[in-house]
Amino acid sequence: MPELPEVETLRRALERELIGRRLQSLDIYEPRLLQNASEEELQRALVGQTLQSVGRRAKFLLFDFGPHTAVLHLRMTGWPTLTPVQTPRFVFRFDQKKTLYFSDPRRLATLHLVPTAHAHTLPPLNGLGIEPFQPTYTLKNFLALLQTDQEIKRLLLDQRKIAGIGNIYACEALFASRIHPQRPAKSLSRAEARRLFAQIEKILARAIAEQGTTVKTYRRLAGESGNFQNFLAVYDRAGEPCVRCQTPIERLTQGGRGTYFCPTCQHRV
């Protein structure tokens, strides 16, 4: 699933290409994509409107058309592109010959329509936790979240607590912080918590600079892969030597997700 860096990379590209364009028509080819409005309601609200901005909250893209905003969650395989695709789930046609196609082979993506003034009150946006790079992401708030027996890796993936982090970047941040993924969150010392707090933003920022991580399906707007997969220290590297100590990277399962870590650098206290 695209995580914060991948969605932010797409957001920036979409903003460069589509801001100020007027939506001339739209077609929905996957009815279950729509969560709270029909295709006709979407057309009445958006067609003829000019795209004001493309925002992001965690892993969601927010297309602000003035009075209304379309909120898109890419899920596992969603991919917005200006290049025609074989079986698009929706097509938005803008003026100046710009057309946005949306591909989603797994058919899990969602699209909501909401009045722009109330966009951030829309479920599930209103249930998201603190987010890196936002004012709510403070050490004080982060430390408060750690007061639980929940495993630290699973806490990092809980979007109700910290929004935008997925499996790849949780593994990488824990490795960079030398913290075992199965440790109870409240077992972290203040120094460890401070280190993890900082490493999360540091790693996400570098991944954004590298335009995301392509492990399986993620593609940038024009179809190119991201670059950060070339810098992964532990994710998807089971059996390979640790970049620090040469110990083979191990894999375990937490909450149905694969976790990658170095048993030497991230020893369990």
Protein Blocks (a to p, Z undefined) as FASTA:
>chain_A
ZZfklmmmmmmmmmmmmgopacfbdcdfblklpmkbcfklmmmmmgopacfbdcdehjac
cddehjaccdddekjmgccdfbdcfbdfbdcddehhiacddddfkopaccddddfklmmm
pcfklmpccdehiaklcfklmmmmmmcfbdfklmmmmmklmghiafklmmmmmmmnopaf
kbcfklpcfklmmmmmmmmmmmmmmmmmnnpaafkloccfkopacfklmmcfkgopghia
cfklopacddddeehiacdddfklmccZZ
